[in-house]
């Protein structure tokens, strides 16, 4: 059986929010970059 780490309250929650925010920004920029690249290649 695996031992699962229990959430350690607000500290973990804050860390997950920060990762979620930066993850969202990263994939947003990445997606926009692909759209722009595709637009210029098809032009």
N, C-alpha and C positions, 0 to 999 in steps of 0.2 A: 504494500500500500504506500502511496505517496503522501507525504505531509504537505499540506497546503498552507501557505503563509496567510495569516489572517490580516485584514486591513488594519493598519495602525492609526486609524482616525483621520483627522483633517490633513495631516502631513502627506499621506499617500494620495488622498483625494486631490490636493493641490497639485501634486506632481503629475497625476493623470490628466488633470485639466490643462496643464502647461504642455504636456506631450500632445494632447489632442489638438490644442490650438496650433502648435507648430506643425503637426502632421497635416492638418487641414490647409494651412498656408503653403506648405511644401507641395502637396498634390494639386492645389489650385494653380500655383505658378507652373508646375510641370505640365498640367493639362493645357494651360494657355500657351505655353511654349510650343507644344506639339501642334496645336491648332494654327498658330502663326507660321510655323515651319511648313505645315501642309499647305497652307494658303499660298505661300511664296513658291513652293515647288510646283503647284498646279497652275500657277499664273502663266 
